[in-house]
Structure formats: structure tokens, C-alpha cells
Amino acid sequence: MYSVYVLKSLKSSKRYVGVTSQEVNQKVKEYNQGATLWTRSNKPFELVYSEHFENKSDALKREKFFKTGDGRKVLDNLIS
């Protein structure tokens, strides 16, 4: 199982869209521990949206879509 997830930085209000085969809550925990330079400077994060897929290719397509202009508009409607 793969998940596409959307995190929101409580510090900068920026969104982060990613895909993982891990448990989504574990990914949020990693980001809040500052796993990368970007996450260290933008933490803490909250999970605002997630979708689950049976295969990796579908999850990657959805992640890519959410990173487009139209995808960001869809996210705005989904998480508002």
C-alpha cells in the first residue's frame, strides 16, 4: 500500500506533498523531528490530507498531479 500525503507547516503555512510506503503518521513524526534541512526550518507539520493506493505508479501520478496548478486548486478544495 502506498499513500499520498499533504502536510502543512504550522510555522510557514507551506504545504508539502509526498508519497510513501510507510505509515503516514510515521512520516509526519520524521518530518517533525527535522529529517531534512527544509523540514528542520519549516517544522512543526500537521497532516491535512492523505489518499491510499494499491500500487506505487498510481500514487506517484496523484502526487505529481497535486504538484501542478490544477492539483493545488483541487487540494485547496479538499482541505478547506
C-alpha positions as CSV (number, residue, x, y, z in Angstrom):
1,M,0.0,0.0,0.0
2,Y,1.2,3.5,-0.9
3,S,0.0,6.8,0.5
4,V,0.0,10.3,-0.9
5,Y,0.0,12.8,1.9
6,V,-0.2,16.5,2.4
7,L,1.5,18.2,5.3
8,K,1.1,21.8,6.3
9,S,3.8,23.7,8.1
10,L,2.5,25.4,11.2
11,K,5.4,27.8,11.0
12,S,5.3,28.9,7.4
13,S,1.9,27.6,6.3
14,K,3.6,26.0,3.3
15,R,2.3,22.6,2.1
16,Y,4.4,19.5,1.4
17,V,3.1,16.8,-0.9
18,G,4.8,13.4,-0.8
19,V,4.3,9.7,-1.3
20,T,5.3,6.8,1.0
21,S,5.0,3.1,1.5
22,Q,5.4,3.8,5.3
23,E,2.7,4.5,7.7
24,V,1.7,8.2,7.1
25,N,1.8,9.1,10.8
26,Q,5.4,7.8,11.0
27,K,6.3,10.1,8.1
28,V,4.8,13.1,9.9
29,K,6.8,12.1,13.0
30,E,10.0,12.0,10.9
31,Y,9.3,15.4,9.4
32,N,8.6,16.9,12.8
33,Q,12.0,15.6,14.0
34,G,13.7,17.5,11.2
35,A,14.7,14.7,8.9
36,T,16.0,17.2,6.2
37,L,17.2,20.8,6.1
38,W,13.8,22.0,4.7
39,T,11.8,20.2,7.3
40,R,14.0,21.4,10.1
41,S,13.4,25.0,9.1
42,N,9.7,24.6,8.5
43,K,8.6,22.3,11.3
44,P,6.2,21.6,13.0
45,F,3.9,19.9,10.5
46,E,0.4,18.6,10.6
47,L,-1.2,16.0,8.3
48,V,-4.0,17.7,6.4
49,Y,-4.9,15.1,3.8
50,S,-4.0,11.6,2.6
51,E,-5.1,9.1,0.0
52,H,-4.1,5.4,-0.3
53,F,-3.3,3.4,-3.4
54,E,-2.6,-0.2,-4.1
55,N,0.3,0.4,-6.4
56,K,3.2,2.9,-6.5
57,S,2.6,4.1,-10.0
58,D,-0.9,5.4,-9.2
59,A,0.4,7.1,-6.0
60,L,3.2,8.8,-7.9
61,K,0.7,10.0,-10.6
62,R,-1.5,11.5,-7.9
63,E,1.5,13.1,-6.2
64,K,2.6,14.6,-9.5
65,F,-0.9,16.0,-10.1
66,F,-1.1,17.6,-6.7
67,K,2.1,19.5,-7.5
68,T,0.5,21.1,-10.6
69,G,-1.5,24.3,-10.7
70,D,-4.8,22.4,-11.1
71,G,-3.8,19.9,-8.4
72,R,-3.1,22.7,-6.0
73,K,-6.6,24.0,-6.7
74,V,-8.1,20.6,-6.0
75,L,-6.1,20.3,-2.8
76,D,-7.4,23.8,-1.7
77,N,-11.0,22.5,-2.1
78,L,-10.3,19.1,-0.4
79,I,-8.6,20.6,2.7
80,S,-10.6,23.8,3.1
